[in-house]
Amino acid sequence: MTVDPSLAFDVESGGSRLNPTGLEPLLGGVLRQRAVWVDEAVCIGCRYCAHVASNTFVLEPDLGRSRAIRQDGDSTERIQEAIDTCPVDCIHWVSYDELPTLEQRLREQELQPLGLPAPARFKRTLPRP
């Protein structure tokens, strides 16, 4: 029998219906207790995390920085491996309660896009002999 994990958010649990705990019976009660967060202000867009845990991380197309798009995309071990491969240590485990505050801070930051092409240069042509 296959159960859609999104159903856990439609059932009443010990907590509020709007604030799932991760311990809902449909999820087996073993959802990790921490969320993964990418500090995009520090991220250099190397893509290592997206290569290791491609169901969790994606490169944001406008800024060229990594972003966690699914908390349940990969196993905890695979996400930890992605964290360990990050050369600038911008990926962190945080509590689910911290996510709204971190997302708000991210929206307030003015980040510049990474990986823009260099400005066009004039092509120098030498006179022919």
N, C-alpha and C positions, 0 to 999 in steps of 0.2 A: 504494500500500500504506500503510495507516494502522497505526501502532504505538502501543500504549498506553504512555505514559511511566512508569506505575507498574511496568512490567515491569523497568525498570532496577534496581529494588531487589531483584529476585529472581535476578539473575544475578551471578556472581562477577566482580569487577573487579580492578584492580590493588591496591585497598585491601581492607578487610574488607567482608564482606557486610552487616554491621550499620552500617557507617559509609560510606555512598555518598559519592563524591567529586564527583559532578556531571559527571564526564568519562566516564561509562559510554557505550558505543557506541550503545545504544538511544536515548539522549538527543542523539546527534549530537556529544557532546563539547564543547558550547558553552554549557552552563548557566552562568549568571553565578556568579562566585566569591564573591559577597557576599550576605548575607541582609538583608532589610529588617526593622527592629525599631521598634515604637512604644513610647516611654517613657510609659506610661499615667499615671504620677504627674504628668506635665507636661501631658498632653492636656486640652483644654478641651471636647472633644466637638463641634467645629464642623462636622464631616462633610465638609469639603472633600476630604480624601483619598479617602473612600469614593465621592464623586461622580466624581472623576477616574479612579481605578483601582478600580472596583467589584468586580473579580475578586480583588483582593489584600486590600483593607481592608473591614472591616465595623464597625459600631458595636456594641459589646458591650451587650446589652440591660439587664443589671442595674446596671452602673456608668455607662453612657452615654459611654464612652470608646472611641476607635478601637483596633482590633487588627488585626494582619496575620494573615490566616487561610490564605493560600496564597503560597508563595514564587514559584511559577511561574504565578500568575494573570494577570499583565499583562506587557507588554514592559518592559524596563529603562527605556526612554524615558518610558513612561507613569508608572511608579513614581517616576521622578525628578521628573516634573511634579507628582505628588501631594506629594512631599517639598517642592518649591519653593512650593506653595500653602499649606503649613501655617503659620499665623500665629504659632505658639509654638515652632517648630522641634523638635518632639518625635519626628520620624521620622528614623531613622538607618540608614545602611548599616553592617553589622557582619559579622564573619566567621562562618561557620557554626559554628565551634568555640565561639564566645561565647554562642550561643543557649541552651544548657542553663543556664548561669550566670545569664543575664539572666532567664530564665523562673523560676528559683528565687527570685531577688531580688523579682520581681513577686509571687510567691505569699506572700512574707514581709511585704509592705507592706500596710498597712491603708488602703485607698482608700475615700473617701466617694463615693456616687453623685452624678452630675451631673444637673442638670435636674429636680430634684424640684419638684413644684408648691408654691407658697407655702402656708403654713398657712392654713386656712380662717379667715375673719374673720366676725365677727357682722355680719349685715346690719342696718344702721341704718335704722329706719323713723321718719319724722317724723309727728307727730300731724296728722291732717287737720283743716282749719279748719271 
